[in-house]
Amino acid sequence: MGLFIILLIVVFPVCGLMGYYIRTRNSERIKLIEQGLNPDEGLNITEYQKQANLKNGVLLLSLGLGLLCGHLLVINYEMMDEIITYLMMLLIFGGIGFLINYRITNNRNSR
């Protein structure tokens, strides 16, 4: 019961913030398109696909590493809660993956 309440406290606000972000981003993009501007800052389709593939690849690789580390922690330390350990490692390594993608994209664009 306590885990359910914690999930409600965490999941609903996160979903609400994600919905708000998607809605406002979509309306901003529509306004730019109506003004005749490119919302993707001049990226052609192949560059956009390369960046999306890089982001997805780095994210999935980092999430896989997070699952591996979480599993190793659960095996070696029996006192750790499995769900919290897996979730914690996924979030940490997912964030690291996004940071790596950001650095790679900035280095590629600065050349």
Gaussian input, Z-matrix of N, CA and C with variables (Angstrom, degrees):
# hf/3-21g

backbone

0 1
 N
 C     1     B1
 C     2     B2     1     A1
 N     3     B3     2     A2     1     D1
 C     4     B4     3     A3     2     D2
 C     5     B5     4     A4     3     D3
 N     6     B6     5     A5     4     D4
 C     7     B7     6     A6     5     D5
 C     8     B8     7     A7     6     D6
 N     9     B9     8     A8     7     D7
 C    10    B10     9     A9     8     D8
 C    11    B11    10    A10     9     D9
 N    12    B12    11    A11    10    D10
 C    13    B13    12    A12    11    D11
 C    14    B14    13    A13    12    D12
 N    15    B15    14    A14    13    D13
 C    16    B16    15    A15    14    D14
 C    17    B17    16    A16    15    D15
 N    18    B18    17    A17    16    D16
 C    19    B19    18    A18    17    D17
 C    20    B20    19    A19    18    D18
 N    21    B21    20    A20    19    D19
 C    22    B22    21    A21    20    D20
 C    23    B23    22    A22    21    D21
 N    24    B24    23    A23    22    D22
 C    25    B25    24    A24    23    D23
 C    26    B26    25    A25    24    D24
 N    27    B27    26    A26    25    D25
 C    28    B28    27    A27    26    D26
 C    29    B29    28    A28    27    D27
 N    30    B30    29    A29    28    D28
 C    31    B31    30    A30    29    D29
 C    32    B32    31    A31    30    D30
 N    33    B33    32    A32    31    D31
 C    34    B34    33    A33    32    D32
 C    35    B35    34    A34    33    D33
 N    36    B36    35    A35    34    D34
 C    37    B37    36    A36    35    D35
 C    38    B38    37    A37    36    D36
 N    39    B39    38    A38    37    D37
 C    40    B40    39    A39    38    D38
 C    41    B41    40    A40    39    D39
 N    42    B42    41    A41    40    D40
 C    43    B43    42    A42    41    D41
 C    44    B44    43    A43    42    D42
 N    45    B45    44    A44    43    D43
 C    46    B46    45    A45    44    D44
 C    47    B47    46    A46    45    D45
 N    48    B48    47    A47    46    D46
 C    49    B49    48    A48    47    D47
 C    50    B50    49    A49    48    D48
 N    51    B51    50    A50    49    D49
 C    52    B52    51    A51    50    D50
 C    53    B53    52    A52    51    D51
 N    54    B54    53    A53    52    D52
 C    55    B55    54    A54    53    D53
 C    56    B56    55    A55    54    D54
 N    57    B57    56    A56    55    D55
 C    58    B58    57    A57    56    D56
 C    59    B59    58    A58    57    D57
 N    60    B60    59    A59    58    D58
 C    61    B61    60    A60    59    D59
 C    62    B62    61    A61    60    D60
 N    63    B63    62    A62    61    D61
 C    64    B64    63    A63    62    D62
 C    65    B65    64    A64    63    D63
 N    66    B66    65    A65    64    D64
 C    67    B67    66    A66    65    D65
 C    68    B68    67    A67    66    D66
 N    69    B69    68    A68    67    D67
 C    70    B70    69    A69    68    D68
 C    71    B71    70    A70    69    D69
 N    72    B72    71    A71    70    D70
 C    73    B73    72    A72    71    D71
 C    74    B74    73    A73    72    D72
 N    75    B75    74    A74    73    D73
 C    76    B76    75    A75    74    D74
 C    77    B77    76    A76    75    D75
 N    78    B78    77    A77    76    D76
 C    79    B79    78    A78    77    D77
 C    80    B80    79    A79    78    D78
 N    81    B81    80    A80    79    D79
 C    82    B82    81    A81    80    D80
 C    83    B83    82    A82    81    D81
 N    84    B84    83    A83    82    D82
 C    85    B85    84    A84    83    D83
 C    86    B86    85    A85    84    D84
 N    87    B87    86    A86    85    D85
 C    88    B88    87    A87    86    D86
 C    89    B89    88    A88    87    D87
 N    90    B90    89    A89    88    D88
 C    91    B91    90    A90    89    D89
 C    92    B92    91    A91    90    D90
 N    93    B93    92    A92    91    D91
 C    94    B94    93    A93    92    D92
 C    95    B95    94    A94    93    D93
 N    96    B96    95    A95    94    D94
 C    97    B97    96    A96    95    D95
 C    98    B98    97    A97    96    D96
 N    99    B99    98    A98    97    D97
 C   100   B100    99    A99    98    D98
 C   101   B101   100   A100    99    D99
 N   102   B102   101   A101   100   D100
 C   103   B103   102   A102   101   D101
 C   104   B104   103   A103   102   D102
 N   105   B105   104   A104   103   D103
 C   106   B106   105   A105   104   D104
 C   107   B107   106   A106   105   D105
 N   108   B108   107   A107   106   D106
 C   109   B109   108   A108   107   D107
 C   110   B110   109   A109   108   D108
 N   111   B111   110   A110   109   D109
 C   112   B112   111   A111   110   D110
 C   113   B113   112   A112   111   D111
 N   114   B114   113   A113   112   D112
 C   115   B115   114   A114   113   D113
 C   116   B116   115   A115   114   D114
 N   117   B117   116   A116   115   D115
 C   118   B118   117   A117   116   D116
 C   119   B119   118   A118   117   D117
 N   120   B120   119   A119   118   D118
 C   121   B121   120   A120   119   D119
 C   122   B122   121   A121   120   D120
 N   123   B123   122   A122   121   D121
 C   124   B124   123   A123   122   D122
 C   125   B125   124   A124   123   D123
 N   126   B126   125   A125   124   D124
 C   127   B127   126   A126   125   D125
 C   128   B128   127   A127   126   D126
 N   129   B129   128   A128   127   D127
 C   130   B130   129   A129   128   D128
 C   131   B131   130   A130   129   D129
 N   132   B132   131   A131   130   D130
 C   133   B133   132   A132   131   D131
 C   134   B134   133   A133   132   D132
 N   135   B135   134   A134   133   D133
 C   136   B136   135   A135   134   D134
 C   137   B137   136   A136   135   D135
 N   138   B138   137   A137   136   D136
 C   139   B139   138   A138   137   D137
 C   140   B140   139   A139   138   D138
 N   141   B141   140   A140   139   D139
 C   142   B142   141   A141   140   D140
 C   143   B143   142   A142   141   D141
 N   144   B144   143   A143   142   D142
 C   145   B145   144   A144   143   D143
 C   146   B146   145   A145   144   D144
 N   147   B147   146   A146   145   D145
 C   148   B148   147   A147   146   D146
 C   149   B149   148   A148   147   D147
 N   150   B150   149   A149   148   D148
 C   151   B151   150   A150   149   D149
 C   152   B152   151   A151   150   D150
 N   153   B153   152   A152   151   D151
 C   154   B154   153   A153   152   D152
 C   155   B155   154   A154   153   D153
 N   156   B156   155   A155   154   D154
 C   157   B157   156   A156   155   D155
 C   158   B158   157   A157   156   D156
 N   159   B159   158   A158   157   D157
 C   160   B160   159   A159   158   D158
 C   161   B161   160   A160   159   D159
 N   162   B162   161   A161   160   D160
 C   163   B163   162   A162   161   D161
 C   164   B164   163   A163   162   D162
 N   165   B165   164   A164   163   D163
 C   166   B166   165   A165   164   D164
 C   167   B167   166   A166   165   D165
 N   168   B168   167   A167   166   D166
 C   169   B169   168   A168   167   D167
 C   170   B170   169   A169   168   D168
 N   171   B171   170   A170   169   D169
 C   172   B172   171   A171   170   D170
 C   173   B173   172   A172   171   D171
 N   174   B174   173   A173   172   D172
 C   175   B175   174   A174   173   D173
 C   176   B176   175   A175   174   D174
 N   177   B177   176   A176   175   D175
 C   178   B178   177   A177   176   D176
 C   179   B179   178   A178   177   D177
 N   180   B180   179   A179   178   D178
 C   181   B181   180   A180   179   D179
 C   182   B182   181   A181   180   D180
 N   183   B183   182   A182   181   D181
 C   184   B184   183   A183   182   D182
 C   185   B185   184   A184   183   D183
 N   186   B186   185   A185   184   D184
 C   187   B187   186   A186   185   D185
 C   188   B188   187   A187   186   D186
 N   189   B189   188   A188   187   D187
 C   190   B190   189   A189   188   D188
 C   191   B191   190   A190   189   D189
 N   192   B192   191   A191   190   D190
 C   193   B193   192   A192   191   D191
 C   194   B194   193   A193   192   D192
 N   195   B195   194   A194   193   D193
 C   196   B196   195   A195   194   D194
 C   197   B197   196   A196   195   D195
 N   198   B198   197   A197   196   D196
 C   199   B199   198   A198   197   D197
 C   200   B200   199   A199   198   D198
 N   201   B201   200   A200   199   D199
 C   202   B202   201   A201   200   D200
 C   203   B203   202   A202   201   D201
 N   204   B204   203   A203   202   D202
 C   205   B205   204   A204   203   D203
 C   206   B206   205   A205   204   D204
 N   207   B207   206   A206   205   D205
 C   208   B208   207   A207   206   D206
 C   209   B209   208   A208   207   D207
 N   210   B210   209   A209   208   D208
 C   211   B211   210   A210   209   D209
 C   212   B212   211   A211   210   D210
 N   213   B213   212   A212   211   D211
 C   214   B214   213   A213   212   D212
 C   215   B215   214   A214   213   D213
 N   216   B216   215   A215   214   D214
 C   217   B217   216   A216   215   D215
 C   218   B218   217   A217   216   D216
 N   219   B219   218   A218   217   D217
 C   220   B220   219   A219   218   D218
 C   221   B221   220   A220   219   D219
 N   222   B222   221   A221   220   D220
 C   223   B223   222   A222   221   D221
 C   224   B224   223   A223   222   D222
 N   225   B225   224   A224   223   D223
 C   226   B226   225   A225   224   D224
 C   227   B227   226   A226   225   D225
 N   228   B228   227   A227   226   D226
 C   229   B229   228   A228   227   D227
 C   230   B230   229   A229   228   D228
 N   231   B231   230   A230   229   D229
 C   232   B232   231   A231   230   D230
 C   233   B233   232   A232   231   D231
 N   234   B234   233   A233   232   D232
 C   235   B235   234   A234   233   D233
 C   236   B236   235   A235   234   D234
 N   237   B237   236   A236   235   D235
 C   238   B238   237   A237   236   D236
 C   239   B239   238   A238   237   D237
 N   240   B240   239   A239   238   D238
 C   241   B241   240   A240   239   D239
 C   242   B242   241   A241   240   D240
 N   243   B243   242   A242   241   D241
 C   244   B244   243   A243   242   D242
 C   245   B245   244   A244   243   D243
 N   246   B246   245   A245   244   D244
 C   247   B247   246   A246   245   D245
 C   248   B248   247   A247   246   D246
 N   249   B249   248   A248   247   D247
 C   250   B250   249   A249   248   D248
 C   251   B251   250   A250   249   D249
 N   252   B252   251   A251   250   D250
 C   253   B253   252   A252   251   D251
 C   254   B254   253   A253   252   D252
 N   255   B255   254   A254   253   D253
 C   256   B256   255   A255   254   D254
 C   257   B257   256   A256   255   D255
 N   258   B258   257   A257   256   D256
 C   259   B259   258   A258   257   D257
 C   260   B260   259   A259   258   D258
 N   261   B261   260   A260   259   D259
 C   262   B262   261   A261   260   D260
 C   263   B263   262   A262   261   D261
 N   264   B264   263   A263   262   D262
 C   265   B265   264   A264   263   D263
 C   266   B266   265   A265   264   D264
 N   267   B267   266   A266   265   D265
 C   268   B268   267   A267   266   D266
 C   269   B269   268   A268   267   D267
 N   270   B270   269   A269   268   D268
 C   271   B271   270   A270   269   D269
 C   272   B272   271   A271   270   D270
 N   273   B273   272   A272   271   D271
 C   274   B274   273   A273   272   D272
 C   275   B275   274   A274   273   D273
 N   276   B276   275   A275   274   D274
 C   277   B277   276   A276   275   D275
 C   278   B278   277   A277   276   D276
 N   279   B279   278   A278   277   D277
 C   280   B280   279   A279   278   D278
 C   281   B281   280   A280   279   D279
 N   282   B282   281   A281   280   D280
 C   283   B283   282   A282   281   D281
 C   284   B284   283   A283   282   D282
 N   285   B285   284   A284   283   D283
 C   286   B286   285   A285   284   D284
 C   287   B287   286   A286   285   D285
 N   288   B288   287   A287   286   D286
 C   289   B289   288   A288   287   D287
 C   290   B290   289   A289   288   D288
 N   291   B291   290   A290   289   D289
 C   292   B292   291   A291   290   D290
 C   293   B293   292   A292   291   D291
 N   294   B294   293   A293   292   D292
 C   295   B295   294   A294   293   D293
 C   296   B296   295   A295   294   D294
 N   297   B297   296   A296   295   D295
 C   298   B298   297   A297   296   D296
 C   299   B299   298   A298   297   D297
 N   300   B300   299   A299   298   D298
 C   301   B301   300   A300   299   D299
 C   302   B302   301   A301   300   D300
 N   303   B303   302   A302   301   D301
 C   304   B304   303   A303   302   D302
 C   305   B305   304   A304   303   D303
 N   306   B306   305   A305   304   D304
 C   307   B307   306   A306   305   D305
 C   308   B308   307   A307   306   D306
 N   309   B309   308   A308   307   D307
 C   310   B310   309   A309   308   D308
 C   311   B311   310   A310   309   D309
 N   312   B312   311   A311   310   D310
 C   313   B313   312   A312   311   D311
 C   314   B314   313   A313   312   D312
 N   315   B315   314   A314   313   D313
 C   316   B316   315   A315   314   D314
 C   317   B317   316   A316   315   D315
 N   318   B318   317   A317   316   D316
 C   319   B319   318   A318   317   D317
 C   320   B320   319   A319   318   D318
 N   321   B321   320   A320   319   D319
 C   322   B322   321   A321   320   D320
 C   323   B323   322   A322   321   D321
 N   324   B324   323   A323   322   D322
 C   325   B325   324   A324   323   D323
 C   326   B326   325   A325   324   D324
 N   327   B327   326   A326   325   D325
 C   328   B328   327   A327   326   D326
 C   329   B329   328   A328   327   D327
 N   330   B330   329   A329   328   D328
 C   331   B331   330   A330   329   D329
 C   332   B332   331   A331   330   D330

   B1=1.4542
   B2=1.5192
   B3=1.3417
   B4=1.4560
   B5=1.5167
   B6=1.3482
   B7=1.4675
   B8=1.5164
   B9=1.3332
   B10=1.4547
   B11=1.5250
   B12=1.3142
   B13=1.4666
   B14=1.5280
   B15=1.3194
   B16=1.4689
   B17=1.5246
   B18=1.3372
   B19=1.4631
   B20=1.5246
   B21=1.3281
   B22=1.4594
   B23=1.5216
   B24=1.3236
   B25=1.4601
   B26=1.5230
   B27=1.3256
   B28=1.4586
   B29=1.5229
   B30=1.3359
   B31=1.4650
   B32=1.5217
   B33=1.3108
   B34=1.4597
   B35=1.5244
   B36=1.3299
   B37=1.4703
   B38=1.5302
   B39=1.3313
   B40=1.4713
   B41=1.5197
   B42=1.3308
   B43=1.4676
   B44=1.5271
   B45=1.3116
   B46=1.4650
   B47=1.5184
   B48=1.3266
   B49=1.4650
   B50=1.5235
   B51=1.3229
   B52=1.4680
   B53=1.5231
   B54=1.3225
   B55=1.4625
   B56=1.5145
   B57=1.3271
   B58=1.4639
   B59=1.5212
   B60=1.3402
   B61=1.4605
   B62=1.5234
   B63=1.3172
   B64=1.4696
   B65=1.5228
   B66=1.3231
   B67=1.4674
   B68=1.5316
   B69=1.3370
   B70=1.4614
   B71=1.5238
   B72=1.3214
   B73=1.4686
   B74=1.5258
   B75=1.3211
   B76=1.4545
   B77=1.5271
   B78=1.3323
   B79=1.4681
   B80=1.5254
   B81=1.3297
   B82=1.4664
   B83=1.5205
   B84=1.3144
   B85=1.4630
   B86=1.5307
   B87=1.3255
   B88=1.4614
   B89=1.5176
   B90=1.3356
   B91=1.4679
   B92=1.5300
   B93=1.3371
   B94=1.4656
   B95=1.5215
   B96=1.3225
   B97=1.4623
   B98=1.5230
   B99=1.3397
   B100=1.4659
   B101=1.5193
   B102=1.3294
   B103=1.4621
   B104=1.5232
   B105=1.3181
   B106=1.4569
   B107=1.5150
   B108=1.3183
   B109=1.4595
   B110=1.5183
   B111=1.3271
   B112=1.4616
   B113=1.5260
   B114=1.3196
   B115=1.4694
   B116=1.5250
   B117=1.3264
   B118=1.4594
   B119=1.5218
   B120=1.3099
   B121=1.4629
   B122=1.5239
   B123=1.3194
   B124=1.4532
   B125=1.5146
   B126=1.3056
   B127=1.4565
   B128=1.5213
   B129=1.3241
   B130=1.4466
   B131=1.5251
   B132=1.3172
   B133=1.4617
   B134=1.5237
   B135=1.3338
   B136=1.4742
   B137=1.5219
   B138=1.3325
   B139=1.4687
   B140=1.5245
   B141=1.3275
   B142=1.4632
   B143=1.5228
   B144=1.3448
   B145=1.4609
   B146=1.5219
   B147=1.3376
   B148=1.4652
   B149=1.5256
   B150=1.3301
   B151=1.4615
   B152=1.5223
   B153=1.3355
   B154=1.4690
   B155=1.5266
   B156=1.3343
   B157=1.4620
   B158=1.5238
   B159=1.3238
   B160=1.4605
   B161=1.5256
   B162=1.3261
   B163=1.4655
   B164=1.5266
   B165=1.3279
   B166=1.4658
   B167=1.5200
   B168=1.3279
   B169=1.4574
   B170=1.5123
   B171=1.3216
   B172=1.4657
   B173=1.5230
   B174=1.3327
   B175=1.4586
   B176=1.5265
   B177=1.3265
   B178=1.4626
   B179=1.5245
   B180=1.3276
   B181=1.4556
   B182=1.5269
   B183=1.3204
   B184=1.4674
   B185=1.5322
   B186=1.3339
   B187=1.4630
   B188=1.5279
   B189=1.3321
   B190=1.4624
   B191=1.5194
   B192=1.3321
   B193=1.4638
   B194=1.5315
   B195=1.3202
   B196=1.4588
   B197=1.5261
   B198=1.3308
   B199=1.4594
   B200=1.5220
   B201=1.3273
   B202=1.4543
   B203=1.5288
   B204=1.3195
   B205=1.4737
   B206=1.5236
   B207=1.3297
   B208=1.4597
   B209=1.5190
   B210=1.3258
   B211=1.4607
   B212=1.5249
   B213=1.3261
   B214=1.4617
   B215=1.5282
   B216=1.3199
   B217=1.4619
   B218=1.5278
   B219=1.3404
   B220=1.4627
   B221=1.5256
   B222=1.3398
   B223=1.4664
   B224=1.5326
   B225=1.3181
   B226=1.4654
   B227=1.5226
   B228=1.3071
   B229=1.4687
   B230=1.5333
   B231=1.3144
   B232=1.4596
   B233=1.5220
   B234=1.3333
   B235=1.4581
   B236=1.5319
   B237=1.3207
   B238=1.4673
   B239=1.5276
   B240=1.3182
   B241=1.4605
   B242=1.5259
   B243=1.3264
   B244=1.4644
   B245=1.5211
   B246=1.3192
   B247=1.4641
   B248=1.5234
   B249=1.3091
   B250=1.4627
   B251=1.5249
   B252=1.3400
   B253=1.4656
   B254=1.5209
   B255=1.3346
   B256=1.4665
   B257=1.5261
   B258=1.3214
   B259=1.4639
   B260=1.5215
   B261=1.3198
   B262=1.4628
   B263=1.5370
   B264=1.3182
   B265=1.4655
   B266=1.5188
   B267=1.3437
   B268=1.4628
   B269=1.5222
   B270=1.3300
   B271=1.4574
   B272=1.5297
   B273=1.3240
   B274=1.4647
   B275=1.5203
   B276=1.3265
   B277=1.4587
   B278=1.5274
   B279=1.3341
   B280=1.4626
   B281=1.5273
   B282=1.3288
   B283=1.4658
   B284=1.5147
   B285=1.3320
   B286=1.4644
   B287=1.5239
   B288=1.3279
   B289=1.4690
   B290=1.5187
   B291=1.3384
   B292=1.4645
   B293=1.5285
   B294=1.3263
   B295=1.4645
   B296=1.5320
   B297=1.3235
   B298=1.4693
   B299=1.5241
   B300=1.3235
   B301=1.4626
   B302=1.5286
   B303=1.3288
   B304=1.4624
   B305=1.5265
   B306=1.3335
   B307=1.4734
   B308=1.5246
   B309=1.3256
   B310=1.4647
   B311=1.5197
   B312=1.3303
   B313=1.4640
   B314=1.5248
   B315=1.3413
   B316=1.4596
   B317=1.5143
   B318=1.3401
   B319=1.4763
   B320=1.5161
   B321=1.3208
   B322=1.4674
   B323=1.5258
   B324=1.3437
   B325=1.4685
   B326=1.5225
   B327=1.3281
   B328=1.4684
   B329=1.5172
   B330=1.3104
   B331=1.4841
   B332=1.4726
   A1=111.13
   A2=116.85
   A3=120.62
   A4=111.99
   A5=116.23
   A6=120.42
   A7=110.29
   A8=117.24
   A9=121.54
   A10=111.24
   A11=116.84
   A12=121.15
   A13=110.29
   A14=117.06
   A15=120.45
   A16=110.36
   A17=116.82
   A18=119.80
   A19=111.11
   A20=117.43
   A21=120.29
   A22=111.77
   A23=115.91
   A24=120.19
   A25=110.48
   A26=118.17
   A27=121.82
   A28=111.75
   A29=117.84
   A30=121.57
   A31=112.58
   A32=118.76
   A33=120.17
   A34=113.30
   A35=120.16
   A36=118.04
   A37=113.01
   A38=116.87
   A39=119.37
   A40=110.10
   A41=117.48
   A42=120.51
   A43=110.82
   A44=117.07
   A45=120.18
   A46=112.15
   A47=117.15
   A48=120.37
   A49=111.34
   A50=116.92
   A51=119.86
   A52=110.55
   A53=117.55
   A54=120.92
   A55=112.01
   A56=116.87
   A57=121.01
   A58=111.07
   A59=116.85
   A60=121.00
   A61=110.63
   A62=117.28
   A63=120.60
   A64=110.35
   A65=117.39
   A66=120.54
   A67=111.38
   A68=117.91
   A69=119.31
   A70=111.33
   A71=117.98
   A72=120.59
   A73=110.33
   A74=116.33
   A75=119.92
   A76=111.02
   A77=117.58
   A78=119.59
   A79=111.24
   A80=117.89
   A81=120.21
   A82=110.80
   A83=117.39
   A84=121.15
   A85=111.10
   A86=116.48
   A87=119.90
   A88=110.27
   A89=117.82
   A90=120.73
   A91=111.14
   A92=117.40
   A93=120.08
   A94=111.27
   A95=117.21
   A96=120.51
   A97=110.22
   A98=117.44
   A99=120.64
   A100=111.56
   A101=117.81
   A102=121.54
   A103=111.82
   A104=117.50
   A105=121.45
   A106=113.55
   A107=118.26
   A108=121.75
   A109=110.30
   A110=115.35
   A111=120.93
   A112=108.70
   A113=119.13
   A114=120.56
   A115=113.50
   A116=118.56
   A117=121.67
   A118=112.54
   A119=117.49
   A120=123.91
   A121=112.89
   A122=116.32
   A123=120.04
   A124=115.70
   A125=119.38
   A126=120.72
   A127=109.62
   A128=115.71
   A129=117.37
   A130=108.97
   A131=116.93
   A132=121.03
   A133=111.84
   A134=117.92
   A135=119.07
   A136=111.13
   A137=118.38
   A138=120.38
   A139=111.21
   A140=115.93
   A141=119.80
   A142=110.29
   A143=116.85
   A144=120.55
   A145=111.50
   A146=117.45
   A147=120.24
   A148=110.69
   A149=116.62
   A150=119.92
   A151=111.49
   A152=116.77
   A153=120.00
   A154=110.52
   A155=116.96
   A156=120.03
   A157=110.99
   A158=117.41
   A159=120.90
   A160=110.33
   A161=116.40
   A162=120.37
   A163=110.86
   A164=116.91
   A165=120.00
   A166=111.41
   A167=117.79
   A168=120.70
   A169=112.50
   A170=116.98
   A171=120.70
   A172=110.09
   A173=117.35
   A174=120.68
   A175=111.02
   A176=117.99
   A177=119.99
   A178=111.51
   A179=117.47
   A180=120.45
   A181=110.80
   A182=116.58
   A183=119.57
   A184=111.17
   A185=117.94
   A186=119.53
   A187=110.89
   A188=116.85
   A189=120.13
   A190=111.84
   A191=116.21
   A192=119.75
   A193=111.23
   A194=116.62
   A195=120.64
   A196=111.78
   A197=116.23
   A198=119.30
   A199=111.53
   A200=116.52
   A201=120.33
   A202=110.82
   A203=116.92
   A204=120.26
   A205=111.08
   A206=117.32
   A207=120.14
   A208=111.42
   A209=116.77
   A210=120.61
   A211=110.99
   A212=116.80
   A213=119.98
   A214=111.38
   A215=117.50
   A216=120.42
   A217=111.56
   A218=116.52
   A219=120.10
   A220=110.68
   A221=116.89
   A222=120.27
   A223=110.70
   A224=117.29
   A225=121.02
   A226=113.88
   A227=117.47
   A228=120.80
   A229=108.07
   A230=116.43
   A231=121.14
   A232=113.32
   A233=116.85
   A234=118.97
   A235=112.49
   A236=118.32
   A237=120.93
   A238=110.37
   A239=116.24
   A240=121.46
   A241=108.30
   A242=117.28
   A243=121.10
   A244=112.57
   A245=117.94
   A246=121.13
   A247=110.76
   A248=116.69
   A249=120.20
   A250=110.61
   A251=117.08
   A252=120.22
   A253=110.82
   A254=116.92
   A255=119.91
   A256=111.00
   A257=116.87
   A258=120.32
   A259=111.34
   A260=116.55
   A261=120.91
   A262=110.66
   A263=116.93
   A264=120.36
   A265=111.54
   A266=117.86
   A267=120.42
   A268=111.21
   A269=116.93
   A270=120.25
   A271=111.59
   A272=116.78
   A273=120.16
   A274=110.63
   A275=117.14
   A276=119.43
   A277=112.06
   A278=118.39
   A279=120.51
   A280=110.94
   A281=116.43
   A282=120.35
   A283=111.99
   A284=116.84
   A285=120.01
   A286=110.11
   A287=116.58
   A288=120.22
   A289=111.93
   A290=116.82
   A291=119.32
   A292=111.55
   A293=117.31
   A294=120.16
   A295=111.25
   A296=117.15
   A297=120.38
   A298=110.15
   A299=117.23
   A300=120.61
   A301=110.94
   A302=117.04
   A303=121.31
   A304=110.81
   A305=116.26
   A306=120.38
   A307=111.16
   A308=117.30
   A309=120.91
   A310=110.15
   A311=117.09
   A312=120.95
   A313=110.87
   A314=118.27
   A315=120.66
   A316=111.97
   A317=116.60
   A318=119.18
   A319=111.34
   A320=117.54
   A321=121.27
   A322=110.85
   A323=117.55
   A324=121.02
   A325=112.44
   A326=118.03
   A327=119.67
   A328=111.81
   A329=117.91
   A330=119.59
   A331=112.88
   D1=-40.96
   D2=179.92
   D3=-65.51
   D4=-38.40
   D5=178.12
   D6=-64.67
   D7=-38.23
   D8=178.42
   D9=-62.57
   D10=-42.39
   D11=179.53
   D12=-66.81
   D13=-41.19
   D14=177.98
   D15=-62.96
   D16=-42.53
   D17=177.85
   D18=-62.29
   D19=-40.34
   D20=177.88
   D21=-63.46
   D22=-39.56
   D23=-179.31
   D24=-68.73
   D25=-33.71
   D26=-176.72
   D27=-89.54
   D28=-45.72
   D29=-170.64
   D30=-71.65
   D31=-46.47
   D32=-176.14
   D33=-62.52
   D34=-46.46
   D35=177.13
   D36=-63.34
   D37=-37.24
   D38=179.29
   D39=-65.23
   D40=-43.41
   D41=177.88
   D42=-63.98
   D43=-39.06
   D44=177.61
   D45=-63.84
   D46=-43.32
   D47=178.18
   D48=-65.16
   D49=-39.68
   D50=178.25
   D51=-64.38
   D52=-42.27
   D53=177.74
   D54=-62.54
   D55=-42.75
   D56=177.57
   D57=-62.47
   D58=-43.70
   D59=179.71
   D60=-62.18
   D61=-45.90
   D62=-178.47
   D63=-64.65
   D64=-41.99
   D65=-179.16
   D66=-65.05
   D67=-45.07
   D68=-179.18
   D69=-70.30
   D70=-37.31
   D71=177.67
   D72=-64.10
   D73=-40.62
   D74=179.41
   D75=-64.74
   D76=-42.50
   D77=179.77
   D78=-67.18
   D79=-35.70
   D80=176.51
   D81=-64.95
   D82=-41.92
   D83=179.47
   D84=-64.86
   D85=-39.46
   D86=178.82
   D87=-64.06
   D88=-41.37
   D89=178.40
   D90=-63.29
   D91=-40.47
   D92=177.84
   D93=-64.58
   D94=-41.04
   D95=179.39
   D96=-65.26
   D97=-39.91
   D98=178.11
   D99=-63.54
   D100=-30.25
   D101=178.00
   D102=-82.24
   D103=-4.47
   D104=179.25
   D105=86.71
   D106=13.89
   D107=179.54
   D108=-98.66
   D109=154.59
   D110=178.52
   D111=-87.33
   D112=118.20
   D113=-178.36
   D114=-72.44
   D115=-14.32
   D116=-179.05
   D117=-94.81
   D118=17.80
   D119=173.96
   D120=54.70
   D121=43.16
   D122=173.19
   D123=82.60
   D124=8.27
   D125=177.68
   D126=-76.55
   D127=132.11
   D128=171.95
   D129=-83.03
   D130=174.60
   D131=-172.75
   D132=-62.52
   D133=-41.50
   D134=-177.12
   D135=-67.77
   D136=-39.18
   D137=177.09
   D138=-65.79
   D139=-40.24
   D140=178.53
   D141=-62.66
   D142=-42.86
   D143=179.05
   D144=-65.74
   D145=-37.70
   D146=177.34
   D147=-63.02
   D148=-43.59
   D149=179.58
   D150=-66.26
   D151=-39.28
   D152=178.69
   D153=-66.41
   D154=-41.20
   D155=178.74
   D156=-65.60
   D157=-39.97
   D158=177.63
   D159=-62.39
   D160=-46.52
   D161=-179.81
   D162=-60.63
   D163=-46.81
   D164=-178.91
   D165=-65.80
   D166=-40.44
   D167=179.56
   D168=-64.43
   D169=-46.25
   D170=179.90
   D171=-65.38
   D172=-40.47
   D173=-179.63
   D174=-65.16
   D175=-46.90
   D176=-179.04
   D177=-65.96
   D178=-38.40
   D179=177.22
   D180=-63.20
   D181=-44.58
   D182=-178.94
   D183=-68.74
   D184=-36.05
   D185=176.92
   D186=-66.55
   D187=-37.54
   D188=175.53
   D189=-62.50
   D190=-42.41
   D191=176.10
   D192=-64.44
   D193=-36.07
   D194=177.58
   D195=-64.74
   D196=-41.92
   D197=176.29
   D198=-63.88
   D199=-41.00
   D200=178.50
   D201=-61.90
   D202=-47.78
   D203=179.50
   D204=-63.60
   D205=-41.30
   D206=177.42
   D207=-61.83
   D208=-41.99
   D209=178.82
   D210=-64.44
   D211=-42.84
   D212=178.18
   D213=-63.36
   D214=-38.96
   D215=177.60
   D216=-64.77
   D217=-42.34
   D218=-179.14
   D219=-66.27
   D220=-38.47
   D221=179.92
   D222=-67.74
   D223=-45.21
   D224=-174.29
   D225=-79.24
   D226=-28.67
   D227=-178.59
   D228=-123.12
   D229=97.20
   D230=-175.69
   D231=-66.73
   D232=-20.76
   D233=-177.07
   D234=-77.48
   D235=-9.47
   D236=-179.00
   D237=-80.28
   D238=140.35
   D239=177.21
   D240=-73.97
   D241=130.17
   D242=-173.84
   D243=-64.26
   D244=-49.04
   D245=-174.87
   D246=-63.28
   D247=-46.47
   D248=-178.63
   D249=-65.65
   D250=-39.03
   D251=-179.97
   D252=-64.75
   D253=-47.00
   D254=179.16
   D255=-62.74
   D256=-45.43
   D257=-179.47
   D258=-63.41
   D259=-42.27
   D260=179.83
   D261=-62.15
   D262=-46.16
   D263=-179.22
   D264=-66.91
   D265=-37.98
   D266=177.24
   D267=-62.97
   D268=-43.51
   D269=-179.55
   D270=-67.23
   D271=-43.37
   D272=-179.62
   D273=-64.00
   D274=-50.51
   D275=-177.64
   D276=-72.12
   D277=-30.44
   D278=173.90
   D279=-63.35
   D280=-42.86
   D281=176.60
   D282=-63.99
   D283=-40.29
   D284=177.05
   D285=-63.50
   D286=-38.77
   D287=177.88
   D288=-62.23
   D289=-42.53
   D290=177.73
   D291=-65.12
   D292=-37.77
   D293=177.38
   D294=-65.52
   D295=-40.75
   D296=177.44
   D297=-63.14
   D298=-43.16
   D299=178.21
   D300=-61.88
   D301=-40.44
   D302=178.95
   D303=-61.74
   D304=-44.82
   D305=-179.81
   D306=-64.62
   D307=-43.57
   D308=-179.83
   D309=-63.25
   D310=-44.21
   D311=-179.01
   D312=-65.13
   D313=-41.63
   D314=178.00
   D315=-64.73
   D316=-42.22
   D317=178.07
   D318=-64.32
   D319=-37.90
   D320=179.46
   D321=-68.14
   D322=-39.53
   D323=-178.41
   D324=-75.68
   D325=-24.73
   D326=-177.43
   D327=-79.03
   D328=-16.02
   D329=178.49
   D330=-75.15

